[in-house]
Amino acid sequence: MTLRRDLRVIADMVPAGSRVLDVGCGDGALMAALRDEKGVEARGIELAAGDVAAAVARGLSVVQGDADTDLGDYPADAFDVVILSQTLQATREPAKVLDELLRIGRRAIVSFPNFGHWRVRLSILLGGRMPMTAALPVEWYETPNIHLCSIDDFRALAASRGAAIDGARFLSRSRPVSAVFANLLAEQAVFLLRRG
């Protein structure tokens, strides 16, 4: 199955046979790939009813729910891996959501667009306006993003919540970026976390 590059990076981080919860799973493309390629027992939670229907049509176990309010219903250590892909910046309380991910799963994989990317910085510096890029393709008033963060912001959040970073991958136009220059050059980040 062909996945977006960031979803392929996430799939590569998930051990075969794991119990996985995909929070904000969209249409279930990642879950289906994990099920088919790695024998993962996957569950999903998604806010958009149309995406829930699409995921269920793939034969996936997905419920409609909200990361900000419904994660507390899951027991501690219920999953080996909890995934939050391109969703953290759209939550009302990112720190609380991160705490819940690490409570529910032994590991968490979090990906997000990097608002520290040089194109974002340049757009604000030269144009004085919120940017539109390949990773952020809509006007500021149409985006679901409410908490913008850079890679360095996320590292600080993880540290403040007692999360240990076990791995990270950085992408720009679907190509890998060195960790040394990630905050400036990466459009997307994918972090593998565990409780510290």
Disulfide bonds with the S-S distance in Angstrom:
none
